[in-house]
Amino acid sequence: MPGTFRTYGKVIALTSPVLPVVSFLGRLPTAMCQLGSLLLVAETSGSLATAGLVGGALAAGQTAGGPLLGRVADRHGQRTVVLVAALVNAVAVAALVFAALDHVGTLPLALIGALAGASVPQVGPMARTRSVAIARRNGADERIVGAVLSFEGTLDEVSFVLGPALVGLAAALAHPAAALLVAAGLLAVCGTWFALHPTASRVRPASRQASSVRTSLPRAVYALRTAMVLQGAMFGASQAGITALTGRLGQPEQAGLVYAAMGVMSAAAGLAMAAVPARITLTARWRAATAALVVLSVPLLFVRSLWALYAVVVVLGVAYAPHLITIFGLTERIVPENRLAESMAFLTSGIVGGQALALALSGRLAEGSGAPAAFAVAVGAATLCTVLAWSTSPAPKAPAPRPAAATPPGSVRSA
């Protein structure tokens, strides 16, 4: 354990302690806006159908826009791309709030929602790409690079637990609009700060080397992207099943807490990934994680009480973050450097798209056949992940030549 703490200390020293804080606050609005928009539009319009349409437009915008922003960042560097996206996103989220409060029509709300989704600045994928690039340029070994991915994955997990909780708290104490206005403020301040942080310039030279050449991707990349969509489907189906079961048990207020408990355990498992011995390859980790997803998700089909639900989802959370982190790690290993931000954004967008589609499908199944039908979608997605993992063998890219004079770790200290 002390060795793991020292490893994470080296990870934080690569960029300075300020950057993880700023990047965490900058990615928090992404976790707040999906639920926040649903609650806001449902309350102001009185229509769950309208709320679902706006939420779907937001998810579709993010699914389509994320990879495009990543591609532009690969070609031109992160600073300008993230800065413009963060400011546009802040304005779009604020506009969604005021439009909803003004009771505008469904179509304008959906269009604003799509813009709010498409302009998400992708702070999570950009931070992951930036930190990995800095680690590589400093000559870090694979253990440090793996710890970088574990750390970033944990920040994602915590944000997706804390974000909806903040929205729920704001809705209970004031109004869903308050949560979205806070999100817009975080986007404007922390998104700008992240864009202008000195580390942003550290990924530019690598992006420019092949900016005029569109390097092809290995076929294994598409298997990894599909696996991430399926992981998102597990999230959406689990959320629908948890909501349906807690509602049937007469305790709907427990749904958020159950989902948060799963997220907390997943975050803890993500941090523990830095302690996995280097001799265990990423492919082996991927296959083990998918097998765990299947074994640990099957008990969801037989849960009938609240405490059993808590126990099953907390144990299931142990497999979530290792699967996500390993896919990010495999992607970093096999994609060309000049397409890394795009590829990382594709993975994050895949989670969003898979979650939205599965939530819509499994929500309908849960209404007609109960929570087990929704949980069956999660088990099916886990099974398909396993098939992908055992039928794919991602080959690492050729190592890039090490720079003649690497910058010592911890040299980027300004914030």
C-alpha positions, 0 to 999 in steps of 0.5 A: 500500500505505501508503494501505491501511495508513492506511485500516485504521488509521482502521478500528481507530481507530473502536472502539479496538484492543482491540475487534478483539482481543476480537471475534476471540477471541470468534468463535474458539470458533465455528470450534473447536466444529464440528470439536471436537464431531466429534472429541470424540464420535467418540472417546468414543462410538466411533461416527462416525455419532453424531459426525455426528449431534451435529455436524449438530445443532450446525450446525442449531442455529446456522443457525436460532438466528443470525438470531433472535439478530440480530433480537433485537439489532436490536430491543433492542441488542447488550449484553444479547443477546450477554451472555446468549448468550455465557454460555449458549453457554459452559455448553452447550459445557462441558455437551457436553464432560462429557456426552460424557466421561460417555458419555450417549446419542445423543439427549441429546448431540444436544440439547445440541449443538443448544443449543450451536449455537443459542446461539452469540453471533454475535460476528462478525455483531455486530462487523460490524454494530457497526463499520459503525454506528459508521463511519456515525455518524462520517460515514465515506465508502464507502471506510472502510465497505468497509475495515471489512467487509474487516477483519471478513471477514479476522478471520472467515477467520483464525478459521476457519483457526486454530480447527480448527488449535487443535482438531487440536493439542489432540487430538494433544497431549491430548484434544479435550475440552481444545479445547472447554473452552478454547472455553467459557472464551473464550466466557465471558470474551471474549464477555462482554467484547465484550458489555460493551464501550462500543461496544455502546451505539453501535448502540442508538439506531438499533435503537430508532428502528423497533423496533416496525415490521418493515421489509420487505426488498428481494428482492435480499437473498434472492439474497445469502443464497442466494449465501452458502449456496452459498459455504458449500456450496463450503467443505463440498464443498472440505473433503470433496474435500481430505480424500478426495484426501489420504486416497487419496494416503496423506497424510490429515494434510495435509488440514488444512494444505491447507485452512489454506493456502487460508484464509490466501490468502483472508484476505490477499485480504480485506485487499487489498480495501481497495485496490480503487478506489471507482469499481468498484461492489459489484455489479461486484465481486460479478460478478467474484468469482463469475466467478473462483470458477468459473474457479479452481475448475474445476482442482480436477476435474483435480488428482491430486497433493498439490502440485497440490492445494496450488497450486490451492486457494491460488489459489482462496482468492484469490476466496473472501474478496472474494466474502464481503466483497462480499456483506456489503457489498451487504447493508449497502447495501440492508437497513434499518438496523433489520434489519442485525444480523439480516441479517448473522447470516443470512449467517453462518448461511447459510455454516454451513448450506450447509457442513454440507449440502454436506459430508454430500452431497459426503462420500458422493459422494467415498466412492463416486466419489472426490474429483472428485465432491466437487469437482464440487459446489463447481464447481456451487455456484460456477456458481450463484453466478455466475448469481445475481450476473449476474441480480441488481442490488441497489439501495442503500437511501435514505441516512439523514440525517446526525446533526447532530453526529457523534462524531469517529473514535477517540473510543471508546477505553475497553476 
